[in-house]
Amino acid sequence: MKNIVILISGRGSNMQALLEARLPCNIAAVISNRADAEGLNIAQAHGIHTAVIAHRDYADRGSFDAALAKTIDRYNPDIVVLAGFMRILTPGFVEHYRGRLINIHPSLLPAYSGLDTHARALHDGVKIHGCTVHFVTADLDHGPIIIQAAVPVARDDTEQTLAARVLREEHRIYPQAVRWLCTDQIELGGQGRVILKCRKQIGTALISPGLE
Ligand code: GRF
């Protein structure tokens, strides 16, 4: 069974979805860069080891990432899962976990990388928005895509209502992506593309607003 380490910074709802998904893996630890991350309590309630590596205790990104990697590697992870981990990682860190570091981002990448994705989507008037699970590379929010979920944007959406609709889908696609990794159903193919073995292509479209 593969070992998984999850990194969080706050609420931890994606982490919770992973803990509750009964994945065929051993969730070895949850690590946060903030001691006050609410997700730490949820992890502890599930009996998962937790650790805090506070970024404020380190002079620069490099020394923080080195300390973080040292703690992560104690758990011999096959997969490292970023679940709302709000630190930009150094190229050295990303390279160390190449092919086994994944992230969830609240937009349909490559659109809206970075912060404030829902506000920017609303500002642009897009009719379809969503979320993406991807491998992490040194190119922020631009690694090979594993799975995406699209949701309609409603006429009266606020940042909060849109975020909630996207978050519901995050909680569905992240466990699926980790399950595929745990069962070796994903392969990183040439040109940085993810190949999903044994999957049928779906044939439905999300049209927003709907046709009449
Ligand atoms: C999620 O929207 C995730 O996509 C983004 O940060 C948020 C974390 O939420 N990377 P939570 O801590 O998992 O509840």
Boltz pocket constraint, residues with backbone or C-beta under 6 A from the ligand:
constraints:
  - pocket:
      binder: B
      contacts: [[A, 8], [A, 9], [A, 10], [A, 11], [A, 12], [A, 13], [A, 14], [A, 15], [A, 39], [A, 83], [A, 84], [A, 85], [A, 104], [A, 105], [A, 106], [A, 167], [A, 170]]
      max_distance: 6.0
